[in-house]
């Protein structure tokens, strides 16, 4: 029986080239980063910061740490306060629920409305919107502030 080295030595140069290309493709695929995605809010989820059950997804928020853990929150303010504690350099991605649709969106792409007249789980009065026109309309209705995500992390 021939050893693996003997079999490689008897392979044609073209076969060796295909083997090298295949190995390179496998290595490149293995090194690519996987896309970071938020997790759905499910029954029984609780806010990491205040331990309250997350019952109203349209107020919810999440972040994903650099080591891949998803942290869920019942209020946007819980997420921003906990992000300060964890250290923003340790967080890969932030997500907030679009208030009207309850679908996740990247926090950096959201338009935030804040008002004392808006009731939220932790009384932050913070809502997130994908659509800027909807955010402006609600802000006018409640004499609220329009904010960017960077404003919330200060």
C-alpha positions as a printed NumPy array, in Angstrom:
array([[  0.   ,   0.   ,   0.   ],
       [  1.342,   3.414,  -0.951],
       [  1.558,   6.273,   1.541],
       [ -0.264,   9.561,   1.015],
       [  3.039,  11.241,   0.109],
       [  3.738,   8.663,  -2.595],
       [  0.257,   9.111,  -4.065],
       [  0.65 ,  12.91 ,  -4.177],
       [  4.009,  12.577,  -5.915],
       [  2.401,  10.501,  -8.656],
       [ -0.483,  12.963,  -9.206],
       [ -0.431,  15.149, -12.28 ],
       [  0.432,  18.838, -11.876],
       [ -3.148,  19.687, -12.854],
       [ -4.557,  17.51 , -10.053],
       [ -2.219,  19.154,  -7.556],
       [ -3.353,  22.587,  -8.73 ],
       [ -7.048,  21.649,  -8.324],
       [ -6.327,  20.293,  -4.855],
       [ -4.595,  23.542,  -3.867],
       [ -7.452,  25.643,  -5.25 ],
       [ -9.994,  23.508,  -3.38 ],
       [ -8.055,  23.855,  -0.156],
       [ -7.806,  27.627,  -0.626],
       [-11.578,  27.899,  -1.193],
       [-12.308,  25.863,   1.947],
       [ -9.95 ,  28.015,   4.022],
       [-11.407,  31.274,   2.696],
       [-14.96 ,  30.148,   3.418],
       [-13.991,  29.099,   6.935],
       [-12.427,  32.489,   7.653],
       [-15.4  ,  34.621,   6.555],
       [-17.374,  36.27 ,   9.32 ],
       [-20.937,  35.173,   9.754],
       [-23.583,  37.865,   9.551],
       [-24.697,  39.165,  12.917],
       [-28.456,  38.949,  13.353],
       [-30.846,  39.76 ,  16.173],
       [-32.857,  37.021,  17.879],
       [-36.627,  37.   ,  18.052],
       [-38.297,  37.913,  21.319],
       [-40.1  ,  34.824,  22.607],
       [-42.374,  34.123,  25.553],
       [-40.285,  33.934,  28.707],
       [-37.578,  36.379,  27.573],
       [-36.611,  38.864,  30.24 ],
       [-34.691,  42.111,  30.193],
       [-31.061,  41.486,  31.081],
       [-30.79 ,  44.768,  32.98 ],
       [-34.021,  44.985,  34.994],
       [-35.164,  41.327,  34.81 ],
       [-38.709,  42.336,  33.756],
       [-40.473,  40.11 ,  31.217],
       [-40.342,  41.414,  27.648],
       [-44.033,  41.542,  26.811],
       [-44.193,  44.417,  24.32 ],
       [-41.805,  43.885,  21.438],
       [-42.353,  47.342,  19.936],
       [-40.302,  48.769,  22.857],
       [-37.618,  46.034,  22.802],
       [-33.916,  46.305,  22.017],
       [-30.929,  43.955,  21.747],
       [-27.218,  44.021,  21.316],
       [-24.761,  41.352,  20.262],
       [-21.436,  41.183,  22.062],
       [-18.19 ,  40.578,  20.196],
       [-18.1  ,  37.046,  21.611],
       [-21.503,  36.368,  19.996],
       [-23.904,  36.629,  22.926],
       [-27.257,  38.356,  22.357],
       [-28.502,  40.526,  25.208],
       [-32.232,  41.357,  25.232],
       [-33.923,  44.379,  26.819],
       [-37.525,  45.476,  27.397],
       [-36.763,  49.175,  26.846],
       [-34.256,  51.001,  24.664],
       [-32.932,  52.831,  27.728],
       [-32.116,  49.505,  29.432],
       [-29.986,  48.588,  26.418],
       [-28.127,  51.892,  26.259],
       [-27.446,  51.913,  30.009],
       [-26.191,  48.328,  29.945],
       [-24.048,  49.058,  26.884],
       [-22.227,  51.687,  28.944],
       [-21.608,  49.113,  31.676],
       [-20.388,  46.403,  29.246],
       [-18.309,  48.845,  27.239],
       [-19.271,  49.814,  23.72 ],
       [-15.994,  48.378,  22.376],
       [-17.28 ,  44.938,  23.409],
       [-20.479,  45.198,  21.336],
       [-20.715,  44.204,  17.676],
       [-24.252,  45.289,  16.81 ],
       [-27.263,  47.081,  18.281],
       [-30.889,  46.437,  17.28 ],
       [-34.159,  48.122,  18.151],
       [-37.721,  47.233,  17.261],
       [-39.383,  49.528,  14.751],
       [-42.334,  50.801,  16.809],
       [-45.046,  50.416,  14.125],
       [-43.964,  47.075,  12.604],
       [-42.108,  45.505,  15.562],
       [-39.401,  44.363,  13.107],
       [-35.734,  44.602,  14.044],
       [-33.587,  47.305,  12.554],
       [-30.045,  48.37 ,  13.209],
       [-30.099,  51.023,  15.896],
       [-27.741,  53.237,  13.883],
       [-30.368,  53.372,  11.093],
       [-33.308,  54.186,  13.389],
       [-34.902,  57.539,  14.13 ],
       [-35.686,  57.941,  17.822],
       [-38.46 ,  59.919,  19.47 ],
       [-38.341,  60.749,  23.176],
       [-41.075,  62.338,  25.251],
       [-42.239,  62.249,  28.864],
       [-45.747,  61.886,  27.431],
       [-44.938,  58.476,  25.911],
       [-45.295,  55.498,  28.244],
       [-42.636,  52.782,  27.862],
       [-41.677,  49.853,  30.142],
       [-38.984,  51.826,  32.017],
       [-40.522,  55.253,  31.451],
       [-37.745,  56.351,  29.105],
       [-40.318,  57.605,  26.61 ],
       [-38.083,  56.284,  23.808],
       [-39.473,  54.874,  20.567],
       [-37.58 ,  53.783,  17.442],
       [-38.759,  54.222,  13.865],
       [-37.414,  53.028,  10.552],
       [-39.345,  55.75 ,   8.733],
       [-38.138,  59.275,   9.484],
       [-41.464,  60.849,   8.473],
       [-43.336,  58.718,  11.027],
       [-40.83 ,  59.704,  13.702],
       [-41.181,  63.409,  12.881],
       [-44.979,  63.174,  12.882],
       [-45.049,  61.558,  16.319],
       [-42.465,  64.014,  17.632],
       [-44.654,  66.918,  16.529],
       [-47.726,  65.311,  18.091],
       [-46.021,  64.871,  21.484],
       [-43.646,  67.869,  21.414],
       [-40.916,  65.237,  21.584],
       [-37.221,  65.251,  20.82 ],
       [-35.891,  63.588,  17.672],
       [-32.644,  61.77 ,  18.398],
       [-30.019,  59.677,  16.636],
       [-28.604,  56.539,  18.214],
       [-25.315,  58.323,  18.947],
       [-27.281,  60.774,  21.126],
       [-28.56 ,  57.879,  23.235],
       [-25.084,  56.476,  23.882],
       [-23.706,  59.704,  25.384]])
